Amino acid sequence: MDSGPLRDMASLSPALRAAAETECLYWGKEQPPRTVLAGSLAAALAGTSLDEETLQRVFDICEAAFAADHSDADAIATGFLEALQHADGRHAFDFRTVARFLGSRSEAHCRAMDKLHGVRTRGL
């Protein structure tokens, strides 16, 4: 996997690392699409219990990518944050467990998606 916020996020826990490695193996010589990789990281986060420090670091990475207008920002928005919101809507994940770790840009994006879809993600 190449460098950047998604790689940094994957390095924070064994579950996130395994999700990223699985995607990279699946795609072989090609890099996985950034949104697909971000979605795999979201699924891994939703399926595991991470300590508060790690959760804060995950969402700090999201916020830094938005602030820097990093090329991964769109993948983080659609593949990661929105995937967590949709999992909350299916009751497959409780967004309240991570809402307090969101930075202002991440929270604004999530609220905008709620407004667009006419839903309310728990914790927002």
Secondary structure, DSSP 8 states (H G I E B T S, - for coil): --SSHHHHHHTT-HHHHHHHHHHHHHHTTS---HHHHHHHHHHHHHTS---HHHHHHHHHHHHHHHHTT-TTHHHIIIIIIHHHHHHHHTTSS-THHHHTT--HHHHHHHHHHHHHHT---TT-
